Amino acid sequence: MRYSRSFIHTQYEVPKEAETPSHILLLRGSYIYPAAAGIYSLLPLGHRVAEKVKRIIREEMDGIDGLEVTMPVLNPAELWKATKRYFDIGQELFRIRDRRQREFVLAMTHEEIITDIAKKFLRSYRDLPVMLYQIQTKIRDEARPRAGLLRVREFQMKDAYSFHPDFEDLDRYYPRIYNAYLRVFARCGLNAVPIEADTGIMGGTGSHEFMLESPYGEDQFVVCTQCDYRANMEKAVGIKPPVEDLPADPPAMEKVPTPGVKTIAQLMDFFQTTEQHFLKTVAYEADGRLVLGVVRGDFAVSPTKLTNHLKAVRLDMASEDLLERHGLHGGFLSPVGVKDPAVRVVVDTSVGDRTLYIAGGNAVDIHCKNVLPGRDFLVKDQADIAEVRPGDACAVCRSGRLEIRRGIELGHTFKLGTKYTAPDTMDVTYLGADGDNHRVVMGCYGIGVERLMASAVEQWHDEAGIIWPVTIAPFQVILTTLGKSAEVDGAAESLYEEFRTRWDVLYDDRDESPGVKLKDADLLGIPVRVVVSQRGLKQGTYEVKVRKTGAISFYPREEMADAVGKILAELTPALDGLPLLPESV
């Protein structure tokens, strides 16, 4: 590709709307162009990167017996109603009507369509197992699109769906997809960390997220300093150190007036005690019911853990109106004295019965001291509903400490089980070898294409621009001429014609200053830069710069192809040392 005939329009000013490195550099490098908030066009350079990402994904999916399909973005609403997701998902799901008033949704994922296909064609045990995948557009009405391609409303995703005769077969297949994901990310030059994850609206029996550690990531995940334990915040568990200082003859609970004393800091000062001697009570509305989540004062409630424990579809903060209808008051909530059967109280496992607590008095400007669980309120529903904290002991190895890091989710794998094939959803069965009908078991696996592109830039960039991994770079080599002369142009043309038969080459043949050309080369992030100049030709050499390291070398003409080929081979990401799962034969 000749630069003079390409559609590349770099810019040197930082776009006002961009904050993260990937957003800034993809805009400046002419890789993307915004149509609206969270909606982007991929310009020719961005399209080339996306296609190389897709090629790697296809190779890995085909390598584990995946079969590619294409499913519609416009989905009949009745399929989504059959799985209840039409009602369960909030405003993120686009719901529309056609001219005949038939209801449709714009798919944010394709479980319903693929399961409908499976119901039609997977009739016998001889049809199983099978994995179908696609790379297709997804639509999501994201409330707060941000960070360029990292949080968008329209995007391309590889979503794969496997169908199995039973859970054992899904368990046997799952390591193959897990390992294929690790290879996809490694081949794209990304250091992906697999972590245990919450299944969320997808449902199922288990899942993993593949995270790229990044200060710009919106997700948080937990790692142990000693063992291999990794989990996202919604799934993570740690050891909660007990508080055991109960006096031999504990005093009775006492209500104390606390006018103007509301925050934990003020209450600690007022009662002259520590945070871990408080009960923190947070009110939620779960599918229309009032729920009180109670944790020890040095912990915070995890809404996701509470949602999962309740098996709720929606969990929102309770309104003041809802609290008042049950005789409760925000800021003074407590499990003490709650006898309304319509109010569910869930107590975290951090709350023990070997200490006395300070709690709200369920009345304005009143708190209770000397509260003893089991004596002053019954603990009927206890579960882990608290977020882990940095420094907590690991519940797996018990010797390491938990660290909380930020990351970008690159992909997600789910063991869906029978969530979408159950009798009360889409009711998908097959005829087994025993002559009986059996329930089809599913897995689901997704990777965002543009998100992966942006993540590569987040990991690989410097002040000058992008540093693309060689496997997904729009071009592997940028050939640049410095100065205009027939000799320089002739030497560059000869090199270009040779190189383009082996690699993707961008030939910068523009009539621009050396400063502009070299600055653009760094901004675009192409792995290898070759410079043809009058000075070099006089010395009989060509300059070769490795974008990743900044190393510059000089080679005679007859050694150029071998030298560039060797550099590109050395830049190709290795697959050694990946934390692969053992696969069944």
N, C-alpha and C positions, 0 to 999 in steps of 0.2 A: 504494500500500500504506500503510495506516495502522499506525503503530508500535504502537498499542494492540492491534492484532489480529495482529501479526506474531509470529514465534517468534525473538525476539532477546533474548538474556540475557547482556549484557556483564559482564565482571568486571574489577576494577581491580588485583587482586593478580597478580603474575607466577607462573604455574604452576611448581611445583618441577621438573617433568620437562622443561621447555622451556629451550633455550639460545639457539637462533638467533632473529633478529628475526621471521622468518616464522612459526616455531612459536609463539612467545610471542603475537604479535598475532592470528594466526588463531584461537587458543584464546580469548584475551581478548575478541575481537570477535564470538564466537559464530558463527564460520564453519565450524568443524570440531569433532568430538568423538571422543576415542579409544575404540575398542572393545577393543584390545589393542595390544601393542607393534608399531608399523608398520602398524596397521589402523585406518582412520578413517572415520567417517560424515561426509558433507558435509551440514551443516545448511542451512536454507533460503537463507541469504546465500551460503554456499559453493557451493551448487547453482546459484544464479543466475550466479555468476562462472564456474563450470565450463561452463555452457551457452553463455555468451557466447564463451568461448575456443573451444568446439567449433564454434560458428557461423562464426567467423573461419576456422578450419581447414577446414571444409567448403567455404566459399566459395573458398578458394585451391586446394583439391584439385579441386573441380569446374571451376575455371578452367583447369586443365591437363589436362582430359579424364579426370579420375578418376571412377570409378563406385563408389558406396558399397555395401558388403555387410556382413553380420554373420556371424561365424564362432563356433563353440562354444568355450567355455573348457575343457570336458572333451574331451580328445583321445585317440584310440586310440593306445596305446603302440607298436603295430606301425609306424605312420607315422614316429614319432621313432626307432625302431630302424632303419628303412630309411635314414635320413640319418646314422645313428651318433650323433646328439646325445643319444639316450637314455643312452648309455654315456659320452659325452664330458663332459657337464655333470655337475657334482658335486651336492652337497646342495641347491643353489638350486632344483632342479627337483623339484616335488612329484610323487611316484609313488604311485599308489593302485590298489586292486583293487575291482571291484564284487562283488555277491553271488554272481556266477558265477565269480569269480576271474579275470575278464578284466582285463588291465592297462590302465591309463589314466595320463595325465599331466594336470596343470593347467597350461594353456599360459602360459608367460612371454613367448611370441612365437608367430607363426602361419605360419611358412614352410612347415611340413609340410602343414597343412590347405590353404593356398592353392595349393601346388604340386600337391596331389592334385586339386583342382578344375581347375587348368590342364591337367593330364594328360587329364582327361575331355573337356574342351570345346575346347581350342586344338589343332585338328587340322591346320589349313591356314595357309599364309602369309597368307591373306585375314583370318584371325582376329587377326593381329598388326600393330602393337603394341597392348597394352591395359594400363591401370593400374586395379587394384582396391584399394580402401582400406576401412578400418573404424575406428570408435572403440569400443573394447571393453575389458572388464576383463582384466587380466593378473595372474598370481599368481607370486610369487617368494619362496622361503624365505630371505629375507635374514638373514644371520647376525647383523648388527649394525644393526637399524633405528634410525634417529636423525633428528634435525632435522625432526620433523614430517612434512610431505608430501615432503620432499626424498629420503628414503631409506626406502621402505616395502615392505610385503610384498604388498599388494594395491593396484592402481592402474588408472586408465584411460589407455589409450594410443591414439593414432592411429597405426596401422601401415598402410603402403601398399606394394604390390608391383606392379612393372611387368614385363611379359613382352615380349621382343623377338626378332626373327628372327636377329639377330647382334649382336656387340659394337659395331659401328659405330652401329647404331640405338640401343643403350643409351647410347652416348656422346653422341648427338644429343639424346636425351631428358633426360639427367642435368642439364644446366643449367636446364631448366624446373622440375624439382623443387627444385633448389638455390635458385633465385630465389624460388620460392613459399615456401620455408622462411624466407628473409630477410624476405619480406613478412608472413608470419604473425607472426613475432617483433616486427617493427616496429609492426604494427597493434596488438599487445598491449602496446606501450610499452616493449619490451625492447631493449637494445643488444646484439644477438647478434654474436659474433665467429666467423666460420667458420674452422676450422683443419683441417689434415691430421690424420687419425686412423688408429689401428690397427684392423683389421677384427675382431679378437678371435674369439669363438666363432661370430660370424655368417659369417665367411669372406668370400671375394670378392677382387676385384682392386684395390679402392680405396674410401676412405670419407672423410667429413668429419663432424666434430662442430661443433655450433653452441653456443658457450660464452658465458655471462654472467659477466663478471669479478666476483668477490665474495670477500671475506675468509673467508666461511663455506663456500666451495666445497670439495668433497672432491677435485676433479680439479686437476691442474696442467697448464699449457700454456706454450708457449714462443713469444715474439714477438721479432722483430728490431727494433732501434732505428732502422734505416735503410731497410729494404725491407719488403715486404708478407708476408714469410715468417712463417707461424704453424703450429704443430703441437703435438699433445699430447706428453707426456713419453715415451710409448711409441714414438712415431714420429720424434721430433725428432732432427736431426743437426746437429752443429757441427764446426768445425775443431779438431782436436786438435793443439796445438802440440808438435812433436817435441822430444825431448831428444837432443842430439848432442854428447856429450863423451867419446866412446870414445878411450882412449889409443892411440897408434900400436902399442904392443906390449901388448895387454890381458893382464893376469895370469890365471892359471888359476883356475877355480872352487874355492872352499874352503869346507868345512863348519865351522861355528863353534858351539860349545856356547852356548846361551842360556837357562839355567835361570831361570825366573821372569820372563822377558822375553817378553811376548805381544802387547801392543797396539802399534799403529803408532807412537804417541807414544813408547812405551818403546823400541821398536826404532830409531826415528830417533835417539834420544838415545844408545843403545848403539852404533850403527854410525856415528854422527856424519855423517848424510846426510839428504837431503830425501825427502819423501813420494813424489815422482815417480821416485825410484830404487828403488822397491819393486814387486814383483809381488804383487798381491792375488788370491788364488785362493779361489773360493767353490764349494762342492760342492752339486749338485742331483741329484734323481732325476727323470729325464724318461722317462715311460712305462716305468718299471721299470729304466732303465739309468742308471748313474752317469755324471754329466757334471761336468767341472771348467770353470768359467768363469774366465778369467784376464784381468785388466785392470791397467793401470798404477796405482800406489798412490794417485794423486790423482784417480782416477775411481771410480765405483761400477757394479756390474753391473746392467743393466736386465733383470729376469726376463722381461719381455714380448719384448724384442728377442731374447733368447736362445731363448725358446720358439718364436718365429717362424723363427729361423734353423734350429733343429732340426726344425721342422715337427712339434713335439710336441703332444699333446693335453693332457697334464697335466705340470706342472713344480712340484715341491715341494723344500723343503730336504732334503738327504740326511741320513739318520739316522746316528748314531754306529755303529750295528750294520752298516749298509751300508758305511760307510767301513772299518770293521775287517775286513769280509769281503774287501776289496780291499787290505788292508795299509796303509791310510792313517789319518791321525790329524788330527782337527779342531784348528785353531789352528796347524798346521804344514804346511798343504797347499801343493803346488807342482807345476808341470808337469815339474819336473826328475826324471828317472828313472822316469817313469810309462810302463811298457811293456805293461801289461795291455791286450789288445785290447778287453776289455769296458768299459774306461773311455774315454770320449770327452773330449778336451781341446779347448776352443774358446778361442782367443786373440783378444783385442780388438785393433782397429787402432791403439789408443794405444801398444801395445807394439812398439817398433822395435828394430832391431839395431845402433843407433849409440850405445849406452850400456850400462853394466853395472848389474845389478840385485841387490837383496837378495830372496831368496825363501825360503819354507819348506823344510825339509829332509826332509819326509815321514817324520819320526821325531820322537819327543817331545824337546823342549828342544834342537832342532837347527835352525839356519838356514844357508842357503848365501849366500855373498857372491861378487861378481864373476861373476854369472850372465849369460851372453851368449846371447840367443835365436839359434837356428840352429847354435850350437856346442854348447851344453850341453843343449839340448832342441830337438826339431824342431817347427817351426810348420807343421803340416799343415792346420789348419782355422782360418782367421782371418776375422773378420767384425766389424762394428760391433755390439757387445753392451753398450756403456756408456751410461749416462745422460748427457745434456748437463748442463753446469754454467752457472750464471749468469756472464756475462762472457765466455763462449766466443765466438769469432768466428763469424759467420753463414756457413754453407757455400754459401749462394745468392749473396749480394752480396759476401761476403768483407770488407766494410768495417764493417758493423754488428756490434753485440754482442747476444748473446741474453739476454733477461730471462725469468725464470720467474714466472708469475703463477698465482693460484688462481682457480678458476671453477666454475660450475654448468653441467652439460651440459643444454641445452634440447632438443636433438634430434640425430639421427644419420642420415646417409644412407650407403648402401652400394651399390657396384656388385658384386652377388653373382656375376655371371657364370653359370657352369654348376655351381656347388657343389651345388645342390639338384636339378638336372635331369640330372646325369651318369648314365651307365649303372650305376655302383655305388651310386647313391642312389635317386632316384625315376624316373629314365629317362624324361624328357619330350622328345618330338620332335614335329616338324610336317612336313607335306608341302610342300616348296618349289615355286615356279613352275617349277623345272627338273625336277620329277618325283622328286627325291631327298628322303630324310629328313634333317632338320637338327636340331641341338640347340637348344632354347629357351634364351635368355639372360635373366637376371633382374636386377632392382634391388629394393632394400628400403629403406624410409624410415620413421622413427619419431619421434613427439613425445609426451612424457608430459603429460597434461592437468593433473593436480594439481601436478606438478613445475613446470609453467609458471606456475600460479597462485602457488605459493610463491615462485618466482623473482621475480615481479612485486613481491611484498611485500619481498623482500630488496633490490631496487633502489629501491623507492619507499616509504619510511617515514621517520618522524622520532620524536622522543621521545613525541609525543602519540598516535601510532598509524599506521595505514596511509594511504597516499596512492595510491588506485587510479588507473591510467590510465583515462580516460573510456570507452574502448572495451570494457573488461571489468569495470567497476565494477558492483556489484549494482544500484545505482541511480545515476542521473546527478545527481540533485538531492535534497537533504534539506531539507524545509520544516519549520521549527521555530517554534513559538509560545513567546513569553516572557510569562508572566503570564496570568491567566485573566480574560477579560471577553468579553461578547457581541460587542463590536466587533472584538477581536483574532481571536476564533474565526471570525466571519463573513468577515473579510478573508482569513484563511488558507484557509477552505473555498473561497472564490471563486478564489483563486490555484491551489489544488490541483486543482480541476476543470478549469481552463484548462491547467495544465502537464501533467497526466497524459495529455492527448490528444497530446502531442508527445514527452514523455520519460518515462523510468522515474523515478518520484518516490516517496520515502519521506516520509510526512507524520507528523512527531513530534507527535502530539496527546496525549501522556501528561500526566498531572497530576504533573509532576516539577519540581524547582527548575531555574532557568536554568543553574546550574553543572553539574548532572547532564546536562542535555540537550546543552549545548555540548561537554562532555567526551566524551559518547558519539558526537557527530557527528564529532569529530576522530578518535576511536578507529576508527570504522567506515570512515573514509577516503573517503567519498562526495565526488566532485570539487567540487560547488558546494553551498554552504549558503545558504539564504535564511531570514532571520529576520523574523518579524512580531511587533512589540512595540507596547505602548501609546505609548511615547515616539516611535517611528518614525511611527506613524499620526498623532500630533499634528503632526509635522513634514511629513507627507505623503510619507514615503519608506519604502522597504523595504531592509533590509541584505542585501548579497550578499558572501559570502566565498569566495575561490578556495582550496581546500584545499592545492593544490600550492605556491602562492606565499605564502599568508597574506594576500593583498591584499583589502582590504575597501572596497566602494563602496556608494553609496546611490542609489536610483533611485525616481522616482515610479511609481505603479501603471501608468500607460499605457505606460511604457517597459520594464517588467519582462521581458516575454516576449522582446523583441528583445535586451535586454541579456544575459539568460541564454543565449539561443541563440548570440549572438556569442562569449560566453566558452567555451561547450562546443565550438564550432567551432575556436576557437584552441587548445583543449586536445587536439584530435584529433591523434594522432601523424602526422607527415609521412613519406612514403616516398621523399623526395628523398635522394640521396647514398648509397643502398645499394650495396655492392660486388657488383653483379649480374654474372653471367657472360653472355657473348654467346650468344644462342640462334640455332639454325639455323632457317631458314624452312621 
